[in-house]
Amino acid sequence: MFTLLTAPSATLAGLLPLVICPVAPPGAQVQADKLAGYVLWGVLILFIVGTAVAVASIVAGRVFHSPHASKAGVVGLLVIMIAAVLYIVAPTIVSSITGTGCIG
């Protein structure tokens, strides 16, 4: 049948979850912030370059009477706009999922 342990340490160990919070080694957070900053600025630069290429594709499609190039440029602009919205929304979603980073 079922037995109940009455020892206080056994009941506390079974009822209270362990909380584990990872801590970065000394000096590692500065490097992680620097790397994240480089990635964010790189993505912003890619947004600008992608927009310029998409607009150039639309203009070239109009100049050379190529509807496929114009359509590709419009699709490129739409993809960049969707990516820009996700660029703003995604970090909030990730931080709400991970919380404080503690396990338990």
Rosetta blueprint (number, residue, H / E / L):
1 M L
2 F L
3 T L
4 L L
5 L L
6 T L
7 A L
8 P H
9 S H
10 A H
11 T H
12 L H
13 A H
14 G H
15 L H
16 L L
17 P L
18 L L
19 V L
20 I E
21 C L
22 P L
23 V L
24 A L
25 P L
26 P L
27 G L
28 A H
29 Q H
30 V H
31 Q H
32 A H
33 D H
34 K H
35 L H
36 A H
37 G H
38 Y H
39 V H
40 L H
41 W H
42 G H
43 V H
44 L H
45 I H
46 L H
47 F H
48 I H
49 V H
50 G H
51 T H
52 A H
53 V H
54 A H
55 V H
56 A H
57 S H
58 I H
59 V H
60 A H
61 G H
62 R H
63 V H
64 F L
65 H L
66 S L
67 P H
68 H H
69 A H
70 S H
71 K H
72 A H
73 G H
74 V H
75 V H
76 G H
77 L H
78 L H
79 V H
80 I H
81 M H
82 I H
83 A H
84 A H
85 V H
86 L H
87 Y H
88 I H
89 V H
90 A H
91 P H
92 T H
93 I H
94 V H
95 S H
96 S H
97 I H
98 T H
99 G L
100 T L
101 G L
102 C L
103 I E
104 G L
